[in-house]
Amino acid sequence: MTRRRLLWIGMGALSIAVAFLIIERARLSRSPPFRITTADVGRLHKGMSEAEVAAALGRPAGDYRTSKESGYVYFRLPWAYTKEWVTDEMVVEIGFDDSQRVTNIICVADPTETWWQKTKDRIARAFT
C-alpha cells in the first residue's frame, strides 16, 4: 500500500472514532427518562395530599414522555380534579376530592410498544 492510501485509511478510522465519541458523549450527557414503577404506584393510597403523591412518585404531575408522538387514551374522571403522571411506559391518574386528598388511583401500563419500537426510539434519540 502506498503512504497516501494508508493516510486516507487512518484519517477515515480517526473520523469514525471521533464521531463515535461525540455520539456517546451526547448520549451520556442526557438525563435518563423519568420512570414510574409499580412499586412507586404501590406506595400511593387514599387520603394522601398532592405533595405526598409527588414525593412518592418522584416528580410533580406532568407529561414526561420522551416522544410526544405516541399517544395515550385520555379520559376525564368524575372527581373534583385530577392530576396525571405520564411516562413512556405508564399513565397514572390520581383523583382528588374538594379537600385535596386522593380519592382514586388509576394506573395504566402501555404494553403496545414493542421491543423493536423501543430500540428504534432509543437509536433515534441518540442522533437527535
MMTF fields as JSON, N, C-alpha, C and O atoms, coordinates in Angstrom:
{
  "mmtfVersion": "1.0.0",
  "mmtfProducer": "UNKNOWN",
  "numBonds": 511,
  "numAtoms": 512,
  "numGroups": 128,
  "numChains": 1,
  "numModels": 1,
  "chainsPerModel": [1],
  "groupsPerChain": [128],
  "chainIdList": ["A"],
  "bondAtomList": [4, 2, 8, 6, 12, 10, 16, 14, 20, 18, 24, 22, 28, 26, 32, 30, 36, 34, 40, 38, 44, 42, 48, 46, 52, 50, 56, 54, 60, 58, 64, 62, 68, 66, 72, 70, 76, 74, 80, 78, 84, 82, 88, 86, 92, 90, 96, 94, 100, 98, 104, 102, 108, 106, 112, 110, 116, 114, 120, 118, 124, 122, 128, 126, 132, 130, 136, 134, 140, 138, 144, 142, 148, 146, 152, 150, 156, 154, 160, 158, 164, 162, 168, 166, 172, 170, 176, 174, 180, 178, 184, 182, 188, 186, 192, 190, 196, 194, 200, 198, 204, 202, 208, 206, 212, 210, 216, 214, 220, 218, 224, 222, 228, 226, 232, 230, 236, 234, 240, 238, 244, 242, 248, 246, 252, 250, 256, 254, 260, 258, 264, 262, 268, 266, 272, 270, 276, 274, 280, 278, 284, 282, 288, 286, 292, 290, 296, 294, 300, 298, 304, 302, 308, 306, 312, 310, 316, 314, 320, 318, 324, 322, 328, 326, 332, 330, 336, 334, 340, 338, 344, 342, 348, 346, 352, 350, 356, 354, 360, 358, 364, 362, 368, 366, 372, 370, 376, 374, 380, 378, 384, 382, 388, 386, 392, 390, 396, 394, 400, 398, 404, 402, 408, 406, 412, 410, 416, 414, 420, 418, 424, 422, 428, 426, 432, 430, 436, 434, 440, 438, 444, 442, 448, 446, 452, 450, 456, 454, 460, 458, 464, 462, 468, 466, 472, 470, 476, 474, 480, 478, 484, 482, 488, 486, 492, 490, 496, 494, 500, 498, 504, 502, 508, 506],
  "bondOrderList": [1, 1, 1, 1, 1, 1, 1, 1, 1, 1, 1, 1, 1, 1, 1, 1, 1, 1, 1, 1, 1, 1, 1, 1, 1, 1, 1, 1, 1, 1, 1, 1, 1, 1, 1, 1, 1, 1, 1, 1, 1, 1, 1, 1, 1, 1, 1, 1, 1, 1, 1, 1, 1, 1, 1, 1, 1, 1, 1, 1, 1, 1, 1, 1, 1, 1, 1, 1, 1, 1, 1, 1, 1, 1, 1, 1, 1, 1, 1, 1, 1, 1, 1, 1, 1, 1, 1, 1, 1, 1, 1, 1, 1, 1, 1, 1, 1, 1, 1, 1, 1, 1, 1, 1, 1, 1, 1, 1, 1, 1, 1, 1, 1, 1, 1, 1, 1, 1, 1, 1, 1, 1, 1, 1, 1, 1, 1],
  "groupList": [{"groupName": "MET", "atomNameList": ["N", "CA", "C", "O"], "elementList": ["N", "C", "C", "O"], "formalChargeList": [0, 0, 0, 0], "bondAtomList": [1, 0, 2, 1, 3, 2], "bondOrderList": [1, 1, 2], "singleLetterCode": "M", "chemCompType": "L-PEPTIDE LINKING"}, {"groupName": "THR", "atomNameList": ["N", "CA", "C", "O"], "elementList": ["N", "C", "C", "O"], "formalChargeList": [0, 0, 0, 0], "bondAtomList": [1, 0, 2, 1, 3, 2], "bondOrderList": [1, 1, 2], "singleLetterCode": "T", "chemCompType": "L-PEPTIDE LINKING"}, {"groupName": "ARG", "atomNameList": ["N", "CA", "C", "O"], "elementList": ["N", "C", "C", "O"], "formalChargeList": [0, 0, 0, 0], "bondAtomList": [1, 0, 2, 1, 3, 2], "bondOrderList": [1, 1, 2], "singleLetterCode": "R", "chemCompType": "L-PEPTIDE LINKING"}, {"groupName": "LEU", "atomNameList": ["N", "CA", "C", "O"], "elementList": ["N", "C", "C", "O"], "formalChargeList": [0, 0, 0, 0], "bondAtomList": [1, 0, 2, 1, 3, 2], "bondOrderList": [1, 1, 2], "singleLetterCode": "L", "chemCompType": "L-PEPTIDE LINKING"}, {"groupName": "TRP", "atomNameList": ["N", "CA", "C", "O"], "elementList": ["N", "C", "C", "O"], "formalChargeList": [0, 0, 0, 0], "bondAtomList": [1, 0, 2, 1, 3, 2], "bondOrderList": [1, 1, 2], "singleLetterCode": "W", "chemCompType": "L-PEPTIDE LINKING"}, {"groupName": "ILE", "atomNameList": ["N", "CA", "C", "O"], "elementList": ["N", "C", "C", "O"], "formalChargeList": [0, 0, 0, 0], "bondAtomList": [1, 0, 2, 1, 3, 2], "bondOrderList": [1, 1, 2], "singleLetterCode": "I", "chemCompType": "L-PEPTIDE LINKING"}, {"groupName": "GLY", "atomNameList": ["N", "CA", "C", "O"], "elementList": ["N", "C", "C", "O"], "formalChargeList": [0, 0, 0, 0], "bondAtomList": [1, 0, 2, 1, 3, 2], "bondOrderList": [1, 1, 2], "singleLetterCode": "G", "chemCompType": "PEPTIDE LINKING"}, {"groupName": "ALA", "atomNameList": ["N", "CA", "C", "O"], "elementList": ["N", "C", "C", "O"], "formalChargeList": [0, 0, 0, 0], "bondAtomList": [1, 0, 2, 1, 3, 2], "bondOrderList": [1, 1, 2], "singleLetterCode": "A", "chemCompType": "L-PEPTIDE LINKING"}, {"groupName": "SER", "atomNameList": ["N", "CA", "C", "O"], "elementList": ["N", "C", "C", "O"], "formalChargeList": [0, 0, 0, 0], "bondAtomList": [1, 0, 2, 1, 3, 2], "bondOrderList": [1, 1, 2], "singleLetterCode": "S", "chemCompType": "L-PEPTIDE LINKING"}, {"groupName": "VAL", "atomNameList": ["N", "CA", "C", "O"], "elementList": ["N", "C", "C", "O"], "formalChargeList": [0, 0, 0, 0], "bondAtomList": [1, 0, 2, 1, 3, 2], "bondOrderList": [1, 1, 2], "singleLetterCode": "V", "chemCompType": "L-PEPTIDE LINKING"}, {"groupName": "PHE", "atomNameList": ["N", "CA", "C", "O"], "elementList": ["N", "C", "C", "O"], "formalChargeList": [0, 0, 0, 0], "bondAtomList": [1, 0, 2, 1, 3, 2], "bondOrderList": [1, 1, 2], "singleLetterCode": "F", "chemCompType": "L-PEPTIDE LINKING"}, {"groupName": "GLU", "atomNameList": ["N", "CA", "C", "O"], "elementList": ["N", "C", "C", "O"], "formalChargeList": [0, 0, 0, 0], "bondAtomList": [1, 0, 2, 1, 3, 2], "bondOrderList": [1, 1, 2], "singleLetterCode": "E", "chemCompType": "L-PEPTIDE LINKING"}, {"groupName": "PRO", "atomNameList": ["N", "CA", "C", "O"], "elementList": ["N", "C", "C", "O"], "formalChargeList": [0, 0, 0, 0], "bondAtomList": [1, 0, 2, 1, 3, 2], "bondOrderList": [1, 1, 2], "singleLetterCode": "P", "chemCompType": "L-PEPTIDE LINKING"}, {"groupName": "ASP", "atomNameList": ["N", "CA", "C", "O"], "elementList": ["N", "C", "C", "O"], "formalChargeList": [0, 0, 0, 0], "bondAtomList": [1, 0, 2, 1, 3, 2], "bondOrderList": [1, 1, 2], "singleLetterCode": "D", "chemCompType": "L-PEPTIDE LINKING"}, {"groupName": "HIS", "atomNameList": ["N", "CA", "C", "O"], "elementList": ["N", "C", "C", "O"], "formalChargeList": [0, 0, 0, 0], "bondAtomList": [1, 0, 2, 1, 3, 2], "bondOrderList": [1, 1, 2], "singleLetterCode": "H", "chemCompType": "L-PEPTIDE LINKING"}, {"groupName": "LYS", "atomNameList": ["N", "CA", "C", "O"], "elementList": ["N", "C", "C", "O"], "formalChargeList": [0, 0, 0, 0], "bondAtomList": [1, 0, 2, 1, 3, 2], "bondOrderList": [1, 1, 2], "singleLetterCode": "K", "chemCompType": "L-PEPTIDE LINKING"}, {"groupName": "TYR", "atomNameList": ["N", "CA", "C", "O"], "elementList": ["N", "C", "C", "O"], "formalChargeList": [0, 0, 0, 0], "bondAtomList": [1, 0, 2, 1, 3, 2], "bondOrderList": [1, 1, 2], "singleLetterCode": "Y", "chemCompType": "L-PEPTIDE LINKING"}, {"groupName": "GLN", "atomNameList": ["N", "CA", "C", "O"], "elementList": ["N", "C", "C", "O"], "formalChargeList": [0, 0, 0, 0], "bondAtomList": [1, 0, 2, 1, 3, 2], "bondOrderList": [1, 1, 2], "singleLetterCode": "Q", "chemCompType": "L-PEPTIDE LINKING"}, {"groupName": "ASN", "atomNameList": ["N", "CA", "C", "O"], "elementList": ["N", "C", "C", "O"], "formalChargeList": [0, 0, 0, 0], "bondAtomList": [1, 0, 2, 1, 3, 2], "bondOrderList": [1, 1, 2], "singleLetterCode": "N", "chemCompType": "L-PEPTIDE LINKING"}, {"groupName": "CYS", "atomNameList": ["N", "CA", "C", "O"], "elementList": ["N", "C", "C", "O"], "formalChargeList": [0, 0, 0, 0], "bondAtomList": [1, 0, 2, 1, 3, 2], "bondOrderList": [1, 1, 2], "singleLetterCode": "C", "chemCompType": "L-PEPTIDE LINKING"}],
  "groupTypeList": [0, 1, 2, 2, 2, 3, 3, 4, 5, 6, 0, 6, 7, 3, 8, 5, 7, 9, 7, 10, 3, 5, 5, 11, 2, 7, 2, 3, 8, 2, 8, 12, 12, 10, 2, 5, 1, 1, 7, 13, 9, 6, 2, 3, 14, 15, 6, 0, 8, 11, 7, 11, 9, 7, 7, 7, 3, 6, 2, 12, 7, 6, 13, 16, 2, 1, 8, 15, 11, 8, 6, 16, 9, 16, 10, 2, 3, 12, 4, 7, 16, 1, 15, 11, 4, 9, 1, 13, 11, 0, 9, 9, 11, 5, 6, 10, 13, 13, 8, 17, 2, 9, 1, 18, 5, 5, 19, 9, 7, 13, 12, 1, 11, 1, 4, 4, 17, 15, 1, 15, 13, 2, 5, 7, 2, 7, 10, 1],
  "groupIdList": [1, 2, 3, 4, 5, 6, 7, 8, 9, 10, 11, 12, 13, 14, 15, 16, 17, 18, 19, 20, 21, 22, 23, 24, 25, 26, 27, 28, 29, 30, 31, 32, 33, 34, 35, 36, 37, 38, 39, 40, 41, 42, 43, 44, 45, 46, 47, 48, 49, 50, 51, 52, 53, 54, 55, 56, 57, 58, 59, 60, 61, 62, 63, 64, 65, 66, 67, 68, 69, 70, 71, 72, 73, 74, 75, 76, 77, 78, 79, 80, 81, 82, 83, 84, 85, 86, 87, 88, 89, 90, 91, 92, 93, 94, 95, 96, 97, 98, 99, 100, 101, 102, 103, 104, 105, 106, 107, 108, 109, 110, 111, 112, 113, 114, 115, 116, 117, 118, 119, 120, 121, 122, 123, 124, 125, 126, 127, 128],
  "secStructList": [7, 7, 2, 2, 2, 2, 2, 2, 2, 2, 2, 2, 2, 2, 2, 2, 2, 2, 2, 2, 2, 2, 2, 2, 2, 2, 2, 2, 2, 1, 7, 7, 7, 7, 7, 7, 7, 2, 2, 2, 2, 2, 6, 7, 7, 6, 6, 7, 5, 2, 2, 2, 2, 2, 2, 2, 2, 1, 1, 7, 1, 3, 3, 7, 7, 1, 7, 6, 6, 1, 7, 7, 7, 7, 7, 7, 7, 1, 1, 1, 3, 3, 3, 3, 3, 3, 7, 1, 1, 3, 3, 3, 3, 3, 3, 3, 7, 6, 6, 1, 5, 3, 3, 3, 3, 3, 3, 3, 3, 7, 6, 6, 1, 7, 2, 2, 2, 2, 2, 2, 2, 2, 2, 2, 2, 2, 6, 7],
  "xCoordList": [0.84, 0.0, 0.883, 1.972, 0.377, 1.137, 0.893, -0.068, 1.767, 1.624, 0.334, -0.329, -0.002, -1.209, -2.463, -3.35, -2.53, -3.672, -3.733, -4.818, -2.612, -2.577, -3.023, -3.716, -2.63, -3.038, -4.565, -5.185, -5.174, -6.621, -7.354, -8.37, -6.836, -7.456, -7.365, -8.332, -6.207, -6.023, -6.937, -7.504, -7.087, -7.962, -9.425, -10.197, -9.815, -11.177, -11.465, -12.516, -10.523, -10.702, -10.754, -11.548, -9.924, -9.928, -11.254, -11.794, -11.78, -13.071, -14.195, -15.051, -14.195, -15.215, -15.099, -16.111, -13.884, -13.673, -14.151, -14.79, -13.846, -14.266, -15.788, -16.389, -16.423, -17.886, -18.505, -19.479, -17.967, -18.468, -18.357, -19.296, -17.219, -17.035, -18.011, -18.532, -18.264, -19.214, -20.617, -21.325, -21.021, -22.35, -22.476, -23.494, -21.468, -21.507, -21.562, -22.294, -20.809, -20.808, -22.197, -22.704, -22.802, -24.147, -25.152, -26.034, -25.022, -25.945, -25.794, -26.787, -24.557, -24.321, -24.657, -24.964, -24.6, -24.881, -26.378, -26.777, -27.206, -28.651, -29.109, -28.616, -30.042, -30.57, -31.476, -32.148, -31.49, -32.336, -33.806, -34.165, -34.658, -36.077, -36.68, -36.276, -37.645, -38.338, -39.207, -39.943, -39.13, -39.902, -40.706, -40.278, -41.867, -42.689, -42.815, -43.168, -42.526, -42.612, -43.894, -44.55, -44.224, -45.391, -45.15, -46.097, -43.89, -43.575, -43.888, -44.387, -43.593, -43.924, -45.431, -45.895, -46.186, -47.641, -48.161, -49.155, -47.506, -47.91, -47.798, -48.449, -46.981, -46.839, -47.97, -48.097, -48.778, -49.877, -51.082, -51.335, -51.817, -53.047, -54.019, -53.642, -55.25, -56.283, -55.969, -55.465, -56.285, -56.073, -54.771, -54.561, -53.897, -52.638, -52.897, -53.867, -52.017, -52.108, -51.356, -50.633, -51.534, -50.833, -49.318, -48.576, -48.862, -47.42, -46.874, -45.767, -47.639, -47.207, -47.152, -46.252, -48.114, -48.115, -46.895, -46.21, -46.622, -45.459, -44.163, -43.254, -44.074, -42.879, -42.757, -41.656, -43.864, -43.833, -43.461, -42.764, -43.926, -43.635, -42.331, -41.809, -41.808, -40.504, -40.526, -39.495, -41.679, -41.795, -43.238, -44.15, -43.438, -44.823, -45.541, -44.907, -46.845, -47.642, -47.163, -46.76, -47.216, -46.804, -46.649, -46.827, -46.31, -46.101, -44.601, -43.92, -44.087, -42.653, -42.285, -41.236, -43.135, -42.809, -41.611, -41.475, -40.754, -39.605, -40.0, -39.3, -41.097, -41.593, -43.073, -43.853, -43.458, -44.866, -45.681, -46.895, -45.027, -45.736, -46.63, -47.701, -46.193, -47.021, -48.138, -47.884, -49.353, -50.483, -50.938, -50.506, -51.792, -52.407, -53.867, -54.236, -54.669, -56.095, -56.323, -55.912, -56.98, -57.259, -58.721, -59.609, -58.956, -60.327, -60.426, -59.504, -61.526, -61.749, -62.588, -63.633, -62.113, -62.792, -63.632, -63.324, -64.681, -65.661, -65.292, -66.138, -64.065, -63.682, -63.527, -63.582, -63.336, -63.214, -62.125, -62.343, -60.976, -59.94, -58.979, -58.884, -58.271, -57.325, -55.961, -55.833, -54.949, -53.573, -53.038, -53.373, -52.202, -51.655, -50.137, -49.505, -49.575, -48.149, -48.053, -48.484, -47.498, -47.456, -45.998, -45.217, -45.629, -44.284, -44.416, -45.523, -43.294, -43.324, -44.019, -44.633, -43.93, -44.459, -45.791, -46.484, -46.163, -47.278, -47.98, -47.358, -49.276, -50.051, -50.664, -51.344, -50.418, -51.018, -51.919, -51.454, -53.195, -54.145, -54.682, -55.174, -54.578, -54.995, -56.185, -56.127, -57.253, -58.425, -58.367, -58.084, -58.637, -58.618, -60.017, -60.778, -60.336, -61.627, -61.488, -60.442, -62.55, -62.527, -61.526, -61.061, -61.192, -60.201, -58.781, -57.851, -58.627, -57.336, -56.631, -55.416, -57.42, -56.891, -57.226, -58.246, -56.356, -56.55, -57.819, -58.056, -58.636, -59.829, -59.715, -60.186, -59.088, -58.962, -57.596, -57.023, -57.089, -55.799, -56.011, -56.486, -55.655, -55.742, -54.356, -53.731, -53.893, -52.581, -52.761, -53.3, -52.297, -52.431, -51.051, -50.426, -50.583, -49.306, -49.555, -50.648, -48.532, -48.669, -47.924, -46.718, -48.62, -47.962, -47.89, -47.416, -48.357, -48.451, -47.118, -46.941, -46.175, -44.902, -44.02, -43.763, -43.565, -42.766, -41.3, -40.881, -40.537, -39.099, -38.438, -37.57, -38.85, -38.247, -38.564, -37.695, -39.789, -40.137, -39.32, -38.855, -39.142, -38.337, -36.894, -36.268, -36.357, -34.979, -34.836, -33.868, -35.788, -35.741, -35.813, -35.115, -36.653, -36.751, -35.438, -35.008, -34.8, -33.52, -32.455, -31.675, -32.425, -31.438, -31.729, -30.809, -32.993, -33.355, -32.989, -32.499, -33.224, -32.885, -31.369, -30.905, -30.604, -29.142, -28.609, -27.546, -29.339, -28.886, -29.614, -29.424, -30.449, -31.141, -30.59, -31.061],
  "yCoordList": [-1.185, 0.0, 1.247, 1.281, 2.217, 3.459, 4.251, 4.017, 5.175, 6.02, 6.83, 7.044, 7.27, 8.079, 7.271, 7.783, 6.033, 5.182, 4.91, 4.944, 4.644, 4.423, 5.673, 5.58, 6.825, 8.08, 8.241, 8.625, 7.953, 8.054, 7.05, 7.38, 5.843, 4.84, 5.276, 5.152, 5.785, 6.261, 7.432, 7.492, 8.356, 9.504, 9.07, 9.619, 8.092, 7.574, 6.914, 7.138, 6.098, 5.427, 6.454, 6.314, 7.469, 8.519, 9.273, 9.595, 9.556, 10.254, 9.422, 9.959, 8.131, 7.251, 7.227, 7.283, 7.144, 7.121, 8.428, 8.404, 9.553, 10.847, 10.959, 11.424, 10.54, 10.58, 9.702, 10.109, 8.522, 7.625, 8.282, 8.219, 8.909, 9.564, 10.721, 10.912, 11.488, 12.594, 12.073, 12.621, 11.025, 10.452, 9.881, 10.09, 9.174, 8.606, 9.699, 9.577, 10.749, 11.858, 12.497, 12.799, 12.699, 13.284, 12.354, 12.812, 11.064, 10.103, 10.067, 10.012, 10.096, 10.017, 11.314, 11.298, 12.442, 13.718, 13.935, 14.76, 13.211, 13.331, 12.67, 11.605, 13.297, 12.664, 11.497, 11.552, 10.456, 9.309, 9.697, 10.598, 9.036, 9.376, 9.04, 8.085, 9.84, 9.625, 8.382, 8.23, 7.516, 6.278, 6.173, 6.613, 5.58, 5.248, 3.733, 3.123, 3.136, 1.682, 1.297, 2.137, 0.027, -0.44, -0.317, -0.162, -0.384, -0.184, 1.261, 1.502, 2.213, 3.618, 3.784, 4.431, 3.195, 3.292, 2.58, 3.011, 1.497, 0.761, 1.569, 1.249, 2.612, 3.471, 4.49, 5.152, 4.61, 5.575, 4.973, 3.772, 5.826, 5.36, 6.522, 7.69, 6.176, 7.201, 8.061, 7.579, 9.347, 10.27, 11.055, 11.99, 10.694, 11.424, 12.786, 12.963, 13.748, 15.05, 14.989, 14.03, 16.017, 16.048, 16.097, 15.479, 16.818, 16.891, 15.522, 15.156, 14.77, 13.428, 12.491, 11.657, 12.629, 11.81, 12.145, 11.246, 13.443, 13.865, 13.343, 12.937, 13.352, 12.833, 11.327, 10.817, 10.622, 9.162, 8.776, 7.784, 9.56, 9.236, 9.855, 9.454, 10.822, 11.386, 12.712, 13.379, 13.114, 14.388, 14.874, 14.092, 16.174, 16.655, 16.129, 15.61, 16.262, 15.788, 16.435, 17.598, 15.654, 16.194, 15.097, 13.911, 15.537, 14.629, 14.458, 15.379, 13.291, 13.019, 12.05, 11.409, 11.936, 11.063, 11.626, 12.841, 10.75, 11.204, 11.51, 12.263, 10.952, 11.209, 11.513, 10.678, 12.685, 13.076, 12.463, 12.662, 11.712, 11.099, 9.958, 9.743, 9.218, 8.102, 8.661, 9.297, 8.416, 8.952, 8.007, 6.856, 8.482, 7.625, 8.036, 9.16, 7.134, 7.4, 8.37, 8.126, 9.464, 10.475, 10.372, 10.321, 10.343, 10.288, 11.153, 11.19, 11.837, 12.702, 11.939, 11.38, 11.928, 11.173, 12.109, 13.297, 11.592, 12.453, 12.839, 12.75, 13.261, 13.717, 15.219, 15.83, 15.816, 17.275, 17.76, 18.702, 17.126, 17.398, 16.232, 15.439, 16.141, 15.04, 15.591, 16.71, 14.78, 15.075, 13.821, 12.7, 14.027, 12.896, 12.915, 13.967, 11.729, 11.495, 10.578, 9.426, 11.071, 10.315, 10.058, 10.999, 8.789, 8.415, 7.555, 7.308, 7.11, 6.266, 4.935, 4.367, 4.439, 3.118, 3.128, 2.111, 4.259, 4.211, 5.562, 6.613, 5.517, 6.714, 6.483, 5.482, 7.416, 7.344, 8.558, 9.694, 8.327, 9.421, 9.326, 8.283, 10.422, 10.485, 11.434, 12.567, 10.968, 11.803, 12.367, 11.648, 13.657, 14.338, 14.868, 15.219, 14.917, 15.465, 16.958, 17.553, 17.559, 19.001, 19.384, 20.523, 18.455, 18.747, 18.425, 18.37, 18.214, 17.973, 16.719, 16.701, 15.687, 14.39, 13.347, 13.449, 12.345, 11.302, 10.521, 10.064, 10.382, 9.548, 8.296, 7.226, 8.43, 7.286, 7.307, 8.369, 6.119, 5.963, 5.024, 3.899, 5.5, 4.661, 4.615, 5.647, 3.406, 3.201, 2.319, 1.215, 2.828, 2.079, 1.942, 2.937, 0.708, 0.461, 0.379, 0.017, 0.719, 0.703, -0.494, -0.414, -1.604, -2.788, -2.796, -3.767, -1.719, -1.742, -1.52, -1.944, -0.866, -0.591, -1.834, -2.368, -2.283, -3.499, -3.205, -2.049, -4.263, -4.139, -3.42, -2.569, -3.763, -3.155, -1.659, -0.867, -1.259, 0.155, 0.915, 2.022, 0.332, 0.993, 1.137, 2.172, 0.094, 0.15, 1.233, 1.993, 1.307, 2.344, 3.734, 4.644, 3.914, 5.204, 5.574, 6.727, 4.601, 4.88, 5.282, 6.202, 4.596, 4.924, 6.326, 7.116, 6.628, 7.94, 9.044, 10.098, 8.809, 9.821, 10.011, 11.102, 8.975, 9.103, 10.05, 10.645, 10.196, 11.038, 12.374, 13.124, 12.682, 13.967, 14.911, 16.042],
  "zCoordList": [0.0, 0.0, 0.0, 0.573, -0.642, -0.684, 0.581, 1.313, 0.815, 2.005, 1.948, 2.963, 0.762, 0.598, 0.977, 1.66, 0.54, 0.855, 2.357, 2.939, 2.986, 4.436, 5.188, 6.201, 4.695, 5.324, 5.253, 6.244, 4.101, 3.95, 4.847, 5.458, 4.918, 5.797, 7.254, 8.007, 7.646, 9.019, 9.342, 10.433, 8.412, 8.644, 8.707, 9.493, 7.888, 7.939, 9.28, 9.879, 9.745, 11.043, 12.173, 13.104, 12.095, 13.116, 13.1, 14.158, 11.917, 11.804, 12.418, 13.12, 12.159, 12.733, 14.248, 14.946, 14.764, 16.215, 16.861, 17.913, 16.238, 16.781, 16.75, 17.719, 15.652, 15.566, 16.65, 17.283, 16.873, 17.913, 19.287, 20.08, 19.573, 20.873, 21.061, 22.159, 20.019, 20.119, 20.4, 21.245, 19.701, 19.907, 21.319, 21.978, 21.786, 23.142, 24.196, 25.178, 24.008, 24.971, 25.029, 26.11, 23.868, 23.839, 24.513, 25.24, 24.275, 24.877, 26.394, 27.119, 26.872, 28.31, 29.033, 30.225, 28.319, 28.969, 29.171, 29.994, 28.434, 28.579, 29.862, 30.234, 30.529, 31.738, 31.337, 30.306, 32.146, 31.798, 31.875, 32.633, 31.107, 31.152, 32.51, 33.173, 32.9, 34.163, 34.046, 33.071, 35.006, 35.003, 36.299, 37.366, 36.162, 37.323, 37.335, 36.326, 38.472, 38.584, 39.335, 39.951, 39.266, 40.021, 41.522, 42.292, 41.938, 43.36, 43.773, 44.872, 42.888, 43.178, 43.343, 44.282, 42.423, 42.487, 43.73, 44.316, 44.141, 45.331, 46.612, 47.606, 46.6, 47.791, 47.923, 48.953, 46.892, 46.927, 47.641, 47.557, 48.342, 48.993, 49.139, 49.053, 49.357, 49.526, 50.753, 51.767, 50.621, 51.732, 51.637, 52.41, 50.71, 50.557, 49.922, 49.185, 50.215, 49.559, 48.23, 47.961, 47.407, 46.124, 46.318, 45.555, 47.319, 47.598, 48.004, 47.61, 48.785, 49.182, 47.972, 47.871, 47.055, 45.847, 44.994, 44.507, 44.812, 44.028, 44.646, 43.924, 45.965, 46.635, 46.428, 46.221, 46.483, 46.311, 44.884, 44.672, 43.893, 42.504, 42.009, 40.968, 42.741, 42.392, 41.667, 41.577, 41.145, 40.435, 40.514, 40.782, 40.278, 40.233, 38.993, 38.075, 38.971, 37.839, 36.549, 36.527, 35.478, 34.187, 33.152, 33.431, 31.943, 30.817, 30.635, 30.185, 30.979, 30.933, 29.816, 29.877, 28.797, 27.673, 26.916, 26.774, 26.437, 25.656, 24.234, 23.557, 23.755, 22.414, 22.513, 22.972, 22.093, 22.175, 21.047, 20.985, 20.145, 19.026, 19.475, 18.907, 20.5, 20.954, 21.831, 22.854, 21.421, 22.157, 23.247, 23.303, 24.095, 25.089, 25.188, 24.847, 25.647, 25.734, 26.883, 28.017, 26.569, 27.588, 27.992, 27.14, 29.258, 29.735, 30.977, 31.791, 31.12, 32.274, 33.28, 32.95, 34.502, 35.554, 36.419, 36.522, 37.036, 37.721, 39.151, 40.041, 39.393, 40.726, 40.699, 39.631, 41.845, 41.921, 40.955, 40.194, 40.989, 39.984, 39.93, 40.867, 38.825, 38.64, 38.272, 37.776, 38.526, 38.116, 37.445, 37.83, 36.438, 35.686, 35.687, 35.591, 35.798, 35.617, 34.403, 34.465, 33.305, 32.052, 31.691, 31.546, 31.547, 31.114, 29.854, 29.376, 29.331, 28.139, 28.404, 27.501, 29.621, 29.926, 30.658, 30.684, 31.254, 32.18, 32.283, 32.127, 32.548, 32.881, 34.257, 34.484, 35.169, 36.499, 36.637, 36.544, 36.858, 37.057, 38.472, 38.902, 39.177, 40.58, 40.681, 40.204, 41.298, 41.545, 42.956, 43.915, 43.07, 44.365, 44.678, 43.777, 45.955, 46.355, 46.649, 46.391, 47.189, 47.463, 48.545, 48.581, 49.419, 50.464, 50.0, 50.804, 48.698, 48.055, 48.572, 48.766, 48.786, 49.201, 48.133, 47.452, 47.996, 46.989, 47.279, 48.397, 46.225, 46.348, 45.487, 45.875, 44.313, 43.41, 42.734, 42.489, 42.438, 41.759, 40.572, 40.731, 39.394, 38.2, 37.571, 37.326, 37.317, 36.713, 35.489, 35.573, 34.341, 33.097, 32.467, 32.098, 32.348, 31.677, 30.184, 29.749, 29.393, 27.935, 27.377, 27.145, 27.154, 26.621, 25.1, 24.513, 24.448, 22.994, 22.307, 21.165, 22.972, 22.32, 22.381, 23.46, 21.239, 21.16, 21.454, 21.51, 21.639, 21.878, 20.706, 20.903, 19.489, 18.308, 18.242, 17.878, 18.586, 18.585, 19.618, 19.348, 20.796, 21.824, 21.372, 21.603, 20.721, 20.239, 19.168, 19.183, 18.247, 17.216, 17.837, 17.39, 18.869, 19.532, 20.213, 20.154, 20.859, 21.517, 20.503, 20.747, 19.376, 18.324, 17.781, 17.576, 17.552, 17.027, 18.021, 17.618, 19.319, 20.341, 20.435, 20.768, 20.149, 20.222, 19.16, 19.336, 18.057, 16.959, 16.881, 15.924, 17.88, 17.855, 18.881, 18.996]
}
